Amino acid sequence: MPAANQQIHLAARPKGFPKPSDFRLVKGAIPEPADGQFLVGISYLSVDPYMRGRMNAARSYAEPQKLDEVMGGGAVGKVLASRHRDFAEGEYVSGFFGWQQYALSDGAGVTKVDPRVAPISTALGVLGMPGLTAYFGLLDICAPRAGETVVVSGAAGAVGSTAGQIARIAGCRVVGIAGSDDKIRWITRDLGFDAGLNYKTESLDRLKELCPNGIDCYFDNVGGATSDAIFPLMNTKGRASVCGQISLYNLAEPELGARLLPFVLVRTLTVKGFLVFQYAERYSEGLAQLTHWFQEGKLKYRETVADGIENAVAAFLGMLRGENVGKQLVRISELGVGS
């Protein structure tokens, strides 16, 4: 085992799009578990859009990320040493371990991962928080019915790709919006989306052609101009699930947009924002169903993987720029990959 634990700390609060200098790579001692604790060797850590919001000092649904402390985030790895009666050495676990090579835990919020069911990396993607976000956000809020049209923005990301596949399982026509031809090919050829739109090379006006019967459900990961184009196409009694607004996260100044509430009024739309942790009591339900679909071959996934803790920041910034296809991960070690 190495002599040091490398961590990524937030060094400064970003103004606009984050810079590498807003972060710092720090070395410290590998902690030893006390009674009731265990030590995890991190195999993969997750970088996610919500982390950008936590870097601001402004009040939000979660406490801001503290400066000069390890960046918070989900990770999966292997128990290397344990003084906790419920977690044994050699078990695989996922939890909010942060951007570091080794983490101590008392078991709170930690889930055991069975590598015989799926690769452990999926505990951070299709069989983890992103998958649960798609499951509850789509089925609970949009409640899609067979034959309806569902539009997903950010459709090639970890959440959007899963939401679109669940809509297909529900018997819906699914249209995905993404930012490259490769992403559009993936969601249409491999994931079964009925159509896709590359917003970087095509006009959003093409949604009228792709959704000739209007839009019944909108799973929104992006916000901004994309949502401005979608709301006028929503059908009466349509439903919109607001999961993320990544197009707005890095703006130095707020941008002016369309006024969407008239469409909410005259078409009696239901628009609801949600946070996945509000469904914590139902995680087991969601995970069981996602795993069932996964084992049936109905849920597919893709991962973009960067190697090494030193590349975590670059992976995070690339994800914010939309460079990843599927789930963006950082591989820290091979400790949890079949060893």
N, C-alpha and C positions, 0 to 999 in steps of 0.2 A: 504494500500500500504506500502511495506517495506520502511525503512528509507534510505536505501543505494542502489546504482546501482553497481552491480558487473560486472567487465570487465576483459577480458583476454588481456594482453599486450605482445608484443614481447620484451623480455628482452635481447636477444643476437642473433646474426646471426648464424644459424646452420652451422656446418662443417660436411658434410656428412649427415647421417640420423639425424633428429632433436631429441633433448632430452627434457624431461619435464622441465628441468632447463632453457631451452631457452625461456620459457614463465613465466608470472607472473599473479596471480590473484590479482586484485586491487579493492578496494571499494571506491566509491565516492558518492557524492550527486546525487539524482535523479534530472535531469534538468527540468526547467519549460519553457514552450514555450513562446517565444516573439511574437510580431505581425508577421504574415506570417509563423508561425511554428506550428508544432503539435508534441505531445509526443506519441511514440509507445511503448507499452508493448510487448516485443518479446515473441512469442510462440515457434518458431523453428528457429534455425540458421543452416546454411549450412557449411559443411567443404568439400573442393574441392581440387583436385590435383594441380590446378594452383597456389594455395596459397603458395606452397613450393617454386616456382620460385620467387615469390615476396619477400620472406624472404632474398634473396641474395641481395648484394649491386650492383651487376652488372647491366648494362643497359639492358633493355628488352622492351617489348611492353607496359608495365605499370610501373609507379613509384614504386621503392622498398617500401615495408612496413617499416614505420618509427619505430625506436626503442622507447620503453616506451610510445607507443600510442596504442589505442584499435586496435586489429587485424581486418583488413577489411574483409568483407564477406557478402554474401546475407543472408537475414532473412525475416521472415514473422510474422506479429503480428497484434495487435488491437490498434486503435487510442484511447488513454485514455483521452487526453485533446487536444483541438485544438483552435488555433487562426488564422487558415488558411481557407479562404472562400471555398476552393475546397475539403477539407477533414473534415469530421464530426466525432465527438466522436461516437465510436461503429463500425466504418467501419474497414474492414480488408485490410491490405496493405502489399506489399512486396517491398523490396529495399535493397540497400547496407548499411545496418544498423550496421554491425560489430558484433563482439563477445561480447555482453553485454546484460543485462536484459532490459534496457530501452534506447531509442534513440530519439534524436530530429531530425526533418527533415523539410526542407522548400518545400518538394514535388518534388524536382529534381530527376529524375530517379525512381520515386515511381509509382508502379502500384497497382490499386485497385483489390482486390481478392474477388470473389463471392463464399462464402462457400456453396451455393446451387448447384453449378456446380460440385464441387469436394472437397475433404478434403483440407484445406488450405495448408497442407504440400506439396501438389503436385505443388504449386507455386514455390517450390525450386527444383523440380525434373522434372517429365514427362511433366508438364505444365508450366515449367519455363526455366531458362537458360540451363540446361542440355538437355531438350527436344528440345529447339530451336537450340542448337548446333548440335544435331543429325539431325534435319530436314534440315537445310541449308547445313551442311557439307556433308550429303549424297546426297540430291537431286540436289543441285546446282553444286557440284564439281564432284561427281561420276556419277550423272545422270544415275542411273541404269535402264536397260531395261528388260522387262519380259524375263525370261529364262536364264538370266546371273547368274554367280556365284559371290556372295558377301561374303567376309571374314571380320569379325569384331574382332579386338583384344580388350581386356578389355571388353568382351561381356556381363558380368554380372554387370557392373557398371551402373550408371544412364544414361550416354550418350550412351554407347555401346548397352545396352539392348533396348533402344529406336531406335537407328539406325538400329539394326537388324530387329525389328518389322516393321519399315517403308520399309525396303528392301523386306520383305515378302509381304507387302501390294502392292508393285510394281511388284510382281510376280516373284521374284528372288529365286534362291536356296541360302540359307544363312548358313554359317558355322561360329560358334563362338568359340573364344579361351578364356578360363578363367582358374582360378587357383584352383578349387576344384571340387569334384564330385557333391556336392550339387549345385554349380553354373551351372554345365553342365546339371544336371537334370532340373533345373529351366528354362534355356533358351530353352531346347529342348522340354520338356513335357508341360510347361505352356505358353511359348512365341512363340512356333512354329518354332524355328530354325530347319533346316533340319539335322544338325549334330553339334557336339561340340568336342573340344579337350582340355583336361586338361594338360596344359603345364608343370605342376609340376610332373606329373606321366607318361606322354606319350611323345614320341619324336615328335618334330615338323615335322620330316620327314613324319609323318602320314598324313600331309596335302595333299600329292600326292594322297593318297587313298581317302581322303574325297572330293577332288576337281579333279576328273578324267578328266574333260574338261578344266582344268586350272582355273585361277582366273581373273575375269573381273574387279572387283571393290574391293578395300581394304580400309576399314575405320580404321585408325590407331590411337589407343589411347596409345600405349605402346612403340613402337620403339624397339631398341636394337636387341637382337637375334631373336625376333619374326619377325620383318621386314626383317632381313637378310634371314630368311627362306621363306618368302612370295614372295619377288620380283622376284626370279628365276622362280616362277610358274605363274607369270602374263602373260596374253595373249596379243597379239599385240593390240595396241590402248586401253590398260587397263587404269584405272583411280585410283589414290590413293589420299585419303583425309587425310591429316596429322592434326589430332585434338590434340593429346597429345603424350608425350614421357615419361610416368611415370617411366619406367624402368631405366631411366637415371637421374632422378631428384636428387637422393640422393647419387650419386657417389662422393667420395672424389677426385678421379682422373678420367679423361676421359678414357674410355675403347676403345680398338681397335675393329673395326667391319669390316664387309664385305664392299667392294666397290660396290655400287648399281647403279651408274650412267651408266655403260655399259648396264644394262638391260633397263634403261630409254631410252637410245639411240636406241638400236637395235630393241626394241619392241615398239618404239614410244609412250611411256607411258606419261600420264599427271599426274604429282605429284604436289599437291598444298597444302600448309599450309594455315590455316585460323583462324580467331578470331571471335567469334560470334558477338561481338559488331560492327563489320563491316557491319552487317545486321540490325542495329538498326532501320532503316527506314522501314524495312519489318517485324518487330516483330509481328505486329497485324495480318499480313497474316499467319505467321507461327503458332501463338498461336490459331488462329481460326481453322486452319486445324487440329492441334494436339488435340484440344478440341473436334472437330467433330469425329475424330477417337476414342478418349477416350470414348465418349458417345455411340458410336456404339459398344464398346467392343473390338475394334481392337488393342488398346494400353493398355497393362497391366503394372503394376509396383510393386516394392517391396521396402520396406524401412528398414534400420537398424537404430534404434533409441537409443541414449544414453540419460540419464536423468540428467539434472542439468548443469549449467554453469561450475561447478567445474570439470566436466568430458569432457569438450570440447576438451582439449588437447589430452586426451587419445583416444577420438573418431577420431581426426585428424590423430594421429600416426597410429591407427589401419587401417584407410582408406588407408594410404600410404603403409601399409603392405598387403593390399588386403583382410582384414578381413571382410569387409562389403559385403552384397549382395544387389544389387540395390543402392538406394540413401542413403548415410550416413547423418543423421540428429542429432541434439542435441535439445532435448525438454527442453525449458527454463521454461515455465509455461503453464497452461491450459487457459490463458486469451483469446486465439483466437480459442479455440476448443469448439464452440457452446455456449459460455457464453455471 
